[in-house]
Amino acid sequence: MDRRRGKIVFFIVLLGGIIGAILGHVLGDIVPKLDEGLKVGVDSIGFNLHLIDVNFGIHINITLGAIIGLLIAFLLADVGRRRF
């Protein structure tokens, strides 16, 4: 049962980060610091196999809005998981 709860907490925190990043982007005109951040990732790596051309790449934008969303989601998931 703990494994299932861990997956649920992971998806709640991931969803919180996504929602936080979206809200940070939308509210970036009002509070510009929410949309500023760091871009981490790997540029496109391509493999040409003469039959198939495969490209891989990933970028993660770490913004203040996303971090706030992650923290709020983690706190909510943690409070929902605790038993008093």
C-alpha positions as CSV (number, residue, x, y, z in Angstrom):
1,M,0.0,0.0,0.0
2,D,2.9,2.4,0.6
3,R,4.1,2.0,-2.9
4,R,0.7,3.2,-4.2
5,R,0.7,6.2,-1.9
6,G,4.2,7.1,-3.0
7,K,3.0,7.2,-6.6
8,I,0.1,9.3,-5.7
9,V,2.3,11.8,-3.8
10,F,4.7,11.9,-6.8
11,F,1.9,12.7,-9.3
12,I,0.4,15.3,-6.9
13,V,3.8,17.0,-6.6
14,L,4.4,16.8,-10.3
15,L,0.9,18.3,-11.0
16,G,1.6,21.1,-8.4
17,G,4.9,22.0,-10.2
18,I,3.1,22.2,-13.6
19,I,0.3,24.3,-12.2
20,G,2.8,26.5,-10.4
21,A,4.8,27.0,-13.6
22,I,1.6,27.9,-15.6
23,L,0.5,30.3,-12.9
24,G,4.0,31.8,-12.7
25,H,3.9,32.4,-16.5
26,V,0.4,33.9,-16.4
27,L,1.2,36.1,-13.5
28,G,4.6,37.0,-14.8
29,D,3.3,40.4,-16.0
30,I,2.2,41.4,-12.6
31,V,5.1,39.8,-10.6
32,P,8.0,39.3,-13.0
33,K,10.1,37.3,-10.5
34,L,7.6,34.4,-10.7
35,D,8.5,33.7,-14.4
36,E,12.2,34.1,-14.0
37,G,14.2,30.9,-13.7
38,L,16.8,28.5,-14.9
39,K,16.7,26.3,-18.0
40,V,18.3,23.0,-17.5
41,G,18.5,20.3,-20.1
42,V,20.2,18.6,-23.1
43,D,20.0,19.9,-26.6
44,S,18.8,17.6,-29.3
45,I,20.9,14.5,-29.8
46,G,20.2,12.9,-33.2
47,F,20.9,9.5,-34.6
48,N,20.7,9.0,-38.3
49,L,20.3,5.3,-39.1
50,H,19.6,5.9,-42.8
51,L,16.2,4.4,-42.3
52,I,15.0,6.3,-39.3
53,D,16.2,9.6,-38.0
54,V,15.8,9.7,-34.2
55,N,16.2,12.9,-32.0
56,F,16.2,13.0,-28.2
57,G,16.2,16.2,-26.1
58,I,14.7,17.5,-22.8
59,H,14.6,20.9,-21.2
60,I,13.3,21.7,-17.7
61,N,12.5,25.3,-16.8
62,I,12.8,25.8,-13.1
63,T,11.0,29.0,-12.1
64,L,10.0,30.5,-8.8
65,G,6.3,29.8,-9.6
66,A,7.1,26.1,-10.2
67,I,9.1,25.8,-7.0
68,I,6.2,27.4,-5.0
69,G,3.7,25.1,-6.7
70,L,5.9,22.1,-5.9
71,L,6.2,23.1,-2.2
72,I,2.5,23.7,-1.8
73,A,1.6,20.4,-3.5
74,F,4.1,18.5,-1.4
75,L,2.7,20.1,1.8
76,L,-0.9,19.3,0.8
77,A,0.0,15.7,-0.2
78,D,1.9,15.2,3.1
79,V,-0.9,16.6,5.2
80,G,-3.4,14.4,3.3
81,R,-1.2,11.4,3.9
82,R,-0.7,11.8,7.7
83,R,-3.0,10.2,10.1
84,F,-3.7,11.8,13.4
